[in-house]
Amino acid sequence: MNIMNKSDFESRISEFYKNVKEYKELLFRSLDNGANLVRNVNKINEERSNLNIMYGKLSKYIKKLGNYPYLSDIGGGPYPAYEVGLSADIIQRRGPCLEAIMQDLEYILGKLDEMSKEEFSRIFFTRVGIESSLEMTDKIEKSVKRGRESWNLFGYVFGVLLTILGTIIGMLPLSWTYKTAFWIVIILVLLEICFINGKTQNWLIGVKIKYENIWKKV
């Protein structure tokens, strides 16, 4: 994994800031009175492509050191300023996003100015050139947490479905031989659905996340 040092990143982020500013100026010079893009279309597309390549290389550092701003407008949101500002979205949306990007880059440059090389190194890599152990530990803890929550979900779904289907089987006018056979089939099917089949597990997790997000908005 290639990790930039502080001097290299500071140089690249300064260049990125300069290019974003020039792109914003070019964009607005190329509009007519109705905010329609009428000039320099090919150059704008080329510059936007170059900026996206630069952002792809710097995004890890930007998200770590900056505020990664989100904006909203009458058409919706919140949406990430970097991704929208460097897209082919409508000018009325790209303009404020580009301004927010510049402000965030100015914030990062100011932060870097007060940051030592050692502080920068502690944030992004250890002596062997990989992500800091604190960051790796945080990722591992999140991964373990997600795994535990997922298995708890699968166990809960298994228990609920087993209880419901077991109750239904108990009410059926069948002999114990048939009921036992049904029980065995149902248990095997539920084990496959809840603990073995990856597609079903992903669907269950997706449903859980969807309703959690709905609940948060209430």
KOLVEX-544421 format. One line per field, with one value per residue (C-alpha): x, y, z; residue number from 1. Coordinates in Angstrom, 3 decimals. Example, Ala and Ser with C-alpha at 12.3 -4.5 7.8 and 13.67 -1.06 7.14 Angstrom:
// residues 2
u 12.300 / 13.670;
v -4.500 / -1.060;
w 7.800 / 7.140;
k 1 / 2;
END
This chain:
// residues 218
u 0.000 / 1.492 / 1.007 / 1.976 / 4.092 / 3.027 / 5.098 / 3.887 / 0.252 / 0.518 / 1.916 / -0.799 / -3.644 / -2.393 / -2.347 / -5.830 / -7.132 / -5.603 / -7.138 / -10.584 / -10.486 / -9.474 / -12.155 / -14.827 / -13.753 / -13.700 / -17.123 / -18.725 / -16.973 / -18.534 / -22.168 / -24.690 / -27.102 / -29.442 / -26.755 / -26.453 / -23.073 / -22.370 / -18.561 / -15.479 / -17.522 / -14.728 / -12.161 / -14.549 / -15.185 / -11.441 / -10.707 / -13.492 / -12.084 / -8.608 / -10.025 / -11.864 / -8.629 / -6.857 / -9.705 / -9.630 / -5.981 / -6.526 / -9.999 / -8.758 / -6.712 / -9.353 / -12.054 / -9.717 / -8.472 / -11.355 / -15.016 / -16.284 / -19.237 / -22.769 / -25.184 / -28.935 / -31.070 / -34.650 / -34.135 / -33.077 / -30.132 / -28.080 / -25.503 / -21.673 / -20.125 / -17.029 / -18.873 / -21.550 / -19.199 / -16.967 / -19.859 / -21.868 / -24.815 / -26.701 / -24.662 / -26.932 / -25.897 / -22.265 / -21.484 / -22.217 / -20.547 / -17.349 / -17.360 / -17.794 / -14.928 / -12.621 / -13.533 / -12.852 / -9.494 / -8.574 / -9.450 / -7.209 / -4.327 / -4.634 / -4.694 / -1.610 / 0.216 / -0.096 / 0.537 / 3.937 / 5.204 / 4.938 / 1.281 / 0.529 / 2.339 / 0.381 / -2.883 / -2.120 / 0.663 / 3.154 / 6.870 / 6.230 / 4.042 / 0.573 / -2.458 / -2.037 / -2.852 / -5.556 / -7.345 / -6.985 / -8.305 / -11.310 / -12.041 / -11.731 / -14.038 / -16.651 / -16.354 / -16.798 / -19.747 / -21.437 / -20.830 / -22.288 / -25.333 / -25.887 / -25.766 / -28.112 / -30.509 / -30.316 / -30.932 / -33.891 / -35.485 / -34.900 / -36.577 / -39.574 / -40.243 / -39.760 / -42.265 / -44.869 / -44.538 / -44.385 / -47.658 / -49.286 / -48.061 / -49.406 / -52.865 / -52.974 / -55.143 / -52.234 / -50.661 / -47.458 / -45.527 / -46.467 / -45.993 / -42.488 / -41.666 / -42.885 / -40.803 / -37.651 / -38.233 / -38.997 / -35.917 / -33.695 / -35.217 / -34.885 / -31.287 / -30.557 / -32.336 / -30.945 / -27.472 / -26.216 / -27.623 / -25.581 / -28.131 / -30.898 / -28.643 / -27.780 / -31.495 / -32.279 / -29.509 / -30.750 / -34.293 / -32.959 / -30.883 / -33.810 / -36.175 / -33.497 / -33.059 / -36.833 / -37.030 / -34.244 / -36.208 / -39.372;
v 0.000 / 3.360 / 6.062 / 9.669 / 11.571 / 14.988 / 17.039 / 15.044 / 15.263 / 18.990 / 19.591 / 17.516 / 19.027 / 22.536 / 21.575 / 20.056 / 23.245 / 25.366 / 23.142 / 23.152 / 26.956 / 27.250 / 24.737 / 26.713 / 29.945 / 28.298 / 26.805 / 30.133 / 31.945 / 29.437 / 30.139 / 32.365 / 34.598 / 31.660 / 29.586 / 27.308 / 25.902 / 27.357 / 27.571 / 25.445 / 22.254 / 19.884 / 21.612 / 21.554 / 17.842 / 17.200 / 19.256 / 17.528 / 14.142 / 15.161 / 16.478 / 13.229 / 11.291 / 13.573 / 13.278 / 9.500 / 9.534 / 12.013 / 11.095 / 8.847 / 11.706 / 14.351 / 12.373 / 11.816 / 15.393 / 17.466 / 17.912 / 16.121 / 18.553 / 17.645 / 20.141 / 20.313 / 22.445 / 22.737 / 19.713 / 17.373 / 16.299 / 16.024 / 15.020 / 14.934 / 18.157 / 16.511 / 13.896 / 16.315 / 19.259 / 17.110 / 15.538 / 16.634 / 17.677 / 20.924 / 24.119 / 25.446 / 22.483 / 22.171 / 25.810 / 25.682 / 22.268 / 23.559 / 26.441 / 23.973 / 21.853 / 24.881 / 25.809 / 22.260 / 22.182 / 25.514 / 23.972 / 20.974 / 23.203 / 25.195 / 22.002 / 20.698 / 23.936 / 23.326 / 19.567 / 17.966 / 15.157 / 12.826 / 13.703 / 13.091 / 9.764 / 8.650 / 9.330 / 7.397 / 4.883 / 3.208 / 2.758 / -0.173 / 1.978 / 0.599 / 2.148 / 2.871 / 0.118 / 2.268 / 2.590 / -1.123 / -1.956 / 0.278 / -1.521 / -4.923 / -3.911 / -2.663 / -5.861 / -8.011 / -5.926 / -6.251 / -10.011 / -10.442 / -8.343 / -10.284 / -13.679 / -12.411 / -11.372 / -14.777 / -16.543 / -14.280 / -14.876 / -18.620 / -18.681 / -16.596 / -18.606 / -21.907 / -20.857 / -19.707 / -22.739 / -25.097 / -23.668 / -24.150 / -27.755 / -28.452 / -27.300 / -29.517 / -32.677 / -34.986 / -37.965 / -37.477 / -39.252 / -36.623 / -33.795 / -35.056 / -35.257 / -31.673 / -30.567 / -32.079 / -30.509 / -27.084 / -27.119 / -28.063 / -25.354 / -22.696 / -23.681 / -23.276 / -19.901 / -18.372 / -19.837 / -21.228 / -19.387 / -16.202 / -14.526 / -14.951 / -13.653 / -10.560 / -9.988 / -10.221 / -7.770 / -5.415 / -5.497 / -4.815 / -1.838 / -0.453 / -0.458 / 0.897 / 3.884 / 4.377 / 4.271 / 6.860 / 9.272 / 8.943;
w 0.000 / -1.039 / 1.579 / 0.879 / 3.348 / 4.626 / 2.159 / -0.826 / 0.255 / 1.004 / -2.485 / -4.144 / -2.140 / -3.029 / -6.704 / -6.387 / -4.751 / -7.536 / -10.232 / -8.596 / -8.414 / -12.069 / -13.073 / -11.195 / -12.867 / -16.308 / -15.711 / -14.865 / -17.707 / -20.079 / -19.140 / -20.830 / -18.911 / -18.406 / -16.677 / -19.688 / -20.681 / -24.122 / -24.374 / -23.647 / -23.295 / -24.312 / -22.113 / -19.151 / -19.611 / -19.841 / -16.722 / -14.803 / -15.739 / -14.538 / -11.272 / -10.643 / -11.156 / -8.688 / -6.207 / -6.467 / -5.409 / -2.581 / -1.312 / 1.505 / 2.947 / 2.299 / 4.105 / 7.040 / 7.420 / 6.052 / 6.901 / 3.762 / 3.391 / 2.374 / 0.799 / 0.262 / -2.028 / -3.177 / -5.430 / -2.628 / -0.548 / 1.456 / -1.143 / -0.978 / -2.275 / -3.755 / -5.797 / -7.061 / -7.626 / -9.814 / -11.715 / -14.755 / -12.565 / -13.198 / -12.849 / -10.088 / -7.970 / -9.034 / -8.237 / -4.480 / -4.276 / -5.857 / -3.394 / -0.522 / -1.910 / -1.970 / 1.584 / 2.746 / 0.966 / 2.580 / 5.943 / 5.204 / 4.110 / 7.319 / 9.347 / 7.557 / 8.233 / 11.980 / 11.783 / 12.232 / 10.028 / 13.011 / 13.576 / 9.907 / 10.063 / 13.114 / 11.292 / 8.129 / 8.584 / 10.886 / 10.297 / 7.936 / 5.716 / 6.484 / 8.155 / 11.833 / 14.260 / 15.823 / 12.484 / 11.802 / 15.282 / 14.687 / 11.402 / 13.061 / 15.914 / 13.452 / 11.438 / 14.549 / 15.655 / 12.279 / 12.313 / 15.796 / 14.965 / 11.756 / 13.460 / 16.170 / 13.407 / 11.713 / 15.032 / 15.813 / 12.394 / 12.747 / 16.168 / 15.106 / 11.936 / 13.764 / 16.429 / 13.909 / 11.638 / 14.628 / 15.929 / 12.524 / 12.306 / 15.792 / 14.694 / 11.619 / 11.844 / 11.074 / 12.772 / 14.762 / 12.020 / 9.458 / 11.943 / 12.785 / 9.084 / 8.609 / 11.598 / 10.131 / 6.718 / 8.209 / 10.439 / 7.511 / 5.298 / 8.005 / 8.689 / 4.980 / 4.815 / 8.009 / 8.427 / 5.103 / 2.078 / 1.589 / -0.697 / 1.859 / 4.626 / 2.563 / 1.925 / 5.650 / 6.485 / 3.750 / 5.158 / 8.671 / 7.496 / 5.471 / 8.442 / 10.784 / 8.438 / 8.266 / 12.073 / 12.402 / 10.199 / 12.275;
k 1 / 2 / 3 / 4 / 5 / 6 / 7 / 8 / 9 / 10 / 11 / 12 / 13 / 14 / 15 / 16 / 17 / 18 / 19 / 20 / 21 / 22 / 23 / 24 / 25 / 26 / 27 / 28 / 29 / 30 / 31 / 32 / 33 / 34 / 35 / 36 / 37 / 38 / 39 / 40 / 41 / 42 / 43 / 44 / 45 / 46 / 47 / 48 / 49 / 50 / 51 / 52 / 53 / 54 / 55 / 56 / 57 / 58 / 59 / 60 / 61 / 62 / 63 / 64 / 65 / 66 / 67 / 68 / 69 / 70 / 71 / 72 / 73 / 74 / 75 / 76 / 77 / 78 / 79 / 80 / 81 / 82 / 83 / 84 / 85 / 86 / 87 / 88 / 89 / 90 / 91 / 92 / 93 / 94 / 95 / 96 / 97 / 98 / 99 / 100 / 101 / 102 / 103 / 104 / 105 / 106 / 107 / 108 / 109 / 110 / 111 / 112 / 113 / 114 / 115 / 116 / 117 / 118 / 119 / 120 / 121 / 122 / 123 / 124 / 125 / 126 / 127 / 128 / 129 / 130 / 131 / 132 / 133 / 134 / 135 / 136 / 137 / 138 / 139 / 140 / 141 / 142 / 143 / 144 / 145 / 146 / 147 / 148 / 149 / 150 / 151 / 152 / 153 / 154 / 155 / 156 / 157 / 158 / 159 / 160 / 161 / 162 / 163 / 164 / 165 / 166 / 167 / 168 / 169 / 170 / 171 / 172 / 173 / 174 / 175 / 176 / 177 / 178 / 179 / 180 / 181 / 182 / 183 / 184 / 185 / 186 / 187 / 188 / 189 / 190 / 191 / 192 / 193 / 194 / 195 / 196 / 197 / 198 / 199 / 200 / 201 / 202 / 203 / 204 / 205 / 206 / 207 / 208 / 209 / 210 / 211 / 212 / 213 / 214 / 215 / 216 / 217 / 218;
END
